[in-house]
Amino acid sequence: MTKVKSVVLGFSGGVDSAAAAVLLKQQGYQVIPVVLDLGGADTSFLLERASNMAIRLGLELLVEPAVEAFSKEVVEYLLFAYTHAQTPNPCIRCNALVKFACLAMVAERLKIEKLATGHYFRRFAGVSNKSEVTFLKACDKRKDQSYFLFSVPEKLLQRSLFPLGEVCKDKALILAAEAGYELDNYRESQELCFLNGERYQEFLVRRGVISGRGKIVDSQGRVRGEHHGLQNYTIGQRRGLGIANPEPLYVIKLDYQDNRLLVGKREEAYSCRFKVNQINWLIEPPSQPLEIECRIRYRHEPGLAILNRRADGQAEIEFVSPQFAITPGQGAAFYHGDRLLGGGIII
């Protein structure tokens, strides 16, 4: 008698999770869809959509409360980061400390080994040695989400399935539609999913992140204006500075210590060197300088760089060519070709 294969699937009821469920069923898995209740603005809508899609697929939906974890690990972290003049990426932290962590807890309760999500990402087990697992960009490079997964612990990625890793987005749409998904109601997920129709600046003020006004200073030390709180700006920003100048000025630094906003010409927003902490390695940590390709934000084309590990667990990275707007708080993902090596947070 063949043993039934089971898998716990992160399930929002959206196109990608629906397509992932279809593919997993085709592969012979008993799929347990789990929607995480994060307490966001669209909770009721998302739960109804997930429930309806689970019924169409003939699956029994589980709802896992995750409001407390999301508030602690994501929202509170964002508030702290913005208070300290950083620009965090919530999805990176949420995937590692909320989504995969909560799915793993459900799987452990149900005594199920395998996890799955609808991320566009690939996990490849070696043919000769199944313990040799590598993690790769998705085949559909337009939708590749490897950047958002570098911080997920390796032990969780090893037991995870990513059925959309080999699938293009158009194919996922077709799979979901054939399973009954209503594409007229389709929309992509939002990065700041906890905002209730307000701008993130309004959210920060409501939650008490107010650094106060301060000076805008150029690279020659001249005062050029007044900023409205460092939490409202990010490295590389050009619009909204309120400065008249013959050529555009860009934010080149958020000076948290002196509450100053430093601006300069576009070329002054380029740099080569930076440090990262909170590093999560998906390979054996290198003992020697390592040549990598480094991505410093989601839509950034990875640049060639040299990584040097430090004794304190941080790493120093130097790009071969200067890169625009290296931003504290953002993630830095390390690659070798399509292979994801790990990553950390820019400091």
N, C-alpha and C positions, 0 to 999 in steps of 0.2 A: 504494500500500500504506500503510495507516494505521500510523503509528509508535506502538508500545506505550508507554503512560504508566506510569512506575514511581514508587513512593513508599516511603520507609523509615518504618515505623510502630513507634512505641514500644509494646511489647506485653507486658503482664503475664499475659495469659491470663484476666484478669478480665472482668466484664460489659462495662465501658465500652470496653476495647481490642478485645474481640470484636465489639461492635456497630460500632465504628469501622471494623474490617476489612471487615465485611459491606457497609457503606455505600460504602467506597472501591472494593470490587469491583464494586458496582452502578454506580458512576460510570466504570467502565472502566479502573481502575488495576491494574497488576501490583503486588501488595502484598508487600513484604519485611518480615515481622514480626521485630523485634529485642527480645529481652529483655535488660535490663541486670542483670548479676550484681553486686549491691551488697554481697554478703557479709553480709546481714542474717540475723536469727534464722530466718526462714521461707524461706531460699533454696531448699532442696530441694523444698519444697511448691510454691513459686511456679514453679520451673523445670518441674516435672512438670505443673502445671496449664497453663502456657503451651504446652508441647509437645503435650499432649493436644488443646488447643483449636486449635492450628495444624494438626494432622492432620485434625480435623473440617472445617476450612475449606479443606483442600487446599493449604496453604501450607508453605513450607520455612522453619523457624525458625532464626534466627541468635542466638547467645548472645555478648554483648559483655562482657568483663570490665571492671568499673568500681569494684572494691573500693578501689584506691589513690586514685582521684579522689574517691570518696565519703568515704573516711576523712579525706583532706586538706581538702576543701572544705566538708564538712558536719560530721563528728564533731569534728574538731579545732577548727573555728570555734565549735561549740556549747560545747565545754569552755572555750575562751578567754572567750566571752561570759558564761557563768555564773560564771566566776572573777572577772569584773569587774562582777558584780551586775546583769547584763542578762538579759532573757528573750527569747531568739531564736526565730525561726520557721524550723525546718529546711527545710520544703517550698519556701519562697521561694528559698532559696539552692540547694537541690538541683536545682530545675527549671532555673535559669539556668546553673549551673556544672557540673552532672553530666548530667542527663537530656538536655537539648537539645544540650549540647556533645558528648556521646558519640554521640547519633544523627547529628549533623552529621558527625562523623569517619567513621562507618560509611558515610554517604551519599557522602562524598568518595572513599572507597576504591572504592565501587561505581560512581562517576561518575553519581550520581543527584542531581537538584536538589531534589526535593520531600521534605519531612519531614511527619510527621503524628503526632498523639497523640489519646488519648481524652478530652482535657480538654473541659469544657463552657465554650466560649469561641468568639468569632466573629472572623474576619478578613474584611474587606470591601474589595475592590478597586474603585476608581471605574470607572464605565461609560465615561466619556469619556477618562479618563487612568488607565491600569492601574497607573501608578507611585504614584498616590495611594491608599495603603492605610491604613485605619483599623482599630482593634481595639476590639471591643465585648463587653459582657457577654453571656452566653448567653441564649437565649430562655427557657429554664427557669431563672428567677431563684432557685429553691430550690437548684439545683445549680451555679449560676454559680461558676466557678473563676478568674475574671479576677484576683482578689486575689493568687493564687499565681503569676501569670505576669508581673507588672509588671516584674520584674527581668531577664527574658529579653531579650537583645540584639535590637534591632529587626530587624537583618538576618536573624536566625534566624526571627523571627515572620513576616517577610514571605514566606519560602519555605515556611512551614508550613501544613498543612491541618488544620482542626478540624471533622470531619464531625458531631460531636455538638452543635455550636453552635446548630443549628436544631432539635434534637431534645429532647423531654422524657425524663426518666429512665425513665418507664414504657415509652416506645417503645423505648428502648435495651434494656430487659429483654426485651421481646418479640423484638427482632431477634436478641439473643444466644441466647435459648431456642430459637428456630426454627433457629438454626445448630448446635444440639446442646449448648449450654452447660447444665450441670447446676446449676439454681438452688438445689437443696438444699445445695450446697456453697458457696453465694454468701456473701461477706462483703466489707464495704467495706475499702479499704486503711487502714492505720494511719499516723498522722502520724509517730510515733517508731518507724519500721519496724526500727531496728537494736537495739531492746531485746529481750533474750531472756527475756521473761516477768517482768522485774524492773521496779520503779518507777524513774522517771527519777532520783529522788534517790539510789537505790541505785547506779544506773549512774554517776552523777557521783562518788560517794564511791569506787567501785571504780577510777575513772580519775583519782583524786587531787584532785578539786575539793572542797576542804574549807576554808572560810573561818574556821571556829572560831566558838565561841559569842560573843555580844555583847549589848549592852543593847537593850531595846525601849524607845523614848522617844516620848512623845506630843508634840503640837504646842506644848505649853507648856514642853517641856523636862524633864518629870517622867519618871523611870525607872519603867516599868510592868511590867517583867519581863525575861526573857532569851530571846534567839532561839537557834536551833540551827544557824546557818550561813545566810548570806544567799541561798545557792543554793536554799534550800528555800522561798522566798517570791517573790511577784510583786505588782506594784502592783494594788490593788483587792481583794486577798485578805482574807477575813473569818474563815474557819474556821482552826483550828489555831494560833491565837496564844496560847492559854492565859492569857488576861487576863479577869478578872472585872470587868465594867463595866455600869452601868445601861442603856446603849444600846450597840449593836454598834460595835466599832472595826475600821477597815480599814487595810491597809498603804497608806501614801501616798508613801513613798520608801524606796529601798534606799541607805543611805549607805555606799558602798564605801570611801571614804577613812577613816572612823572606825569602820567595821564596826558600824554601828547600824541598827536597823530602826525607821523612823518610822511611827507610827500616828495615826489621827485619826478624826473622825466621817465618815460617808459623804460629806457635802458637801465635805469637805476633799480627797477623792480626785478631784474635778472640776477641770479646768483648761482653758484656751483656747489657750495658746501652747506651741510646742515647735519643735525643729529636726530636720532630717533630713539624712543624708549618704548616700553611695553611691547617688546618684540615677541612675536610668535613664530617659531621656526617650523616649517613643514619638511625640512631636511635636517641632517646632522649639522648643528651649528658650526660654521667654518672656523678653523683655527688660524687661517692665513687670510690675507686680503683676498676678497672675492669679486670677480667681475660680474656685474649684474646689469639687467635693464630695470630701471626704477620708474614706477608710475606714482605721481604725487597728487593726483585727483582722478576722478572717474573718467573724464573725457580726455585726459592727458595722454599723449603718445609717449610710451616709456622711452626714457633716454639712457644711453650707456653710462655706467657709473662704476666706481670702485667702492666697495663696502669694507670697512675695518671694524671688527668687534672690539669693544672696550672691556676692561676688567670689571666695570661696574654693571655690565649687562646691556649698556646702551651700544649704539653703533654710530660711526661717523661715515657719511656718504659724500662722495665728491663726483659730480657729473663731469663728463668729458667736455660737454658744451653747456654754457649757462642756460638755466631754465627760468621761465617767467613765473613769478608769484609763488615761491615756495612758502607755504603757509602753516605756521604753528597750529596744532590741533587737528590738521588733516592727516589722513593715512598715507603711508608710503609702502607700496607693494613691491616686492622683489621678484623678478622673473629671470629665467634663462630660456629664451625663446618663448614657447607656449607654456612652459612649466612654471607654476607658482611655487616659489621657494619659501615664502613667508612675508612678514611685513611688520611695521610698527607705526607709532604715532610721532609725527614731526614735532620737535621741540625747538 
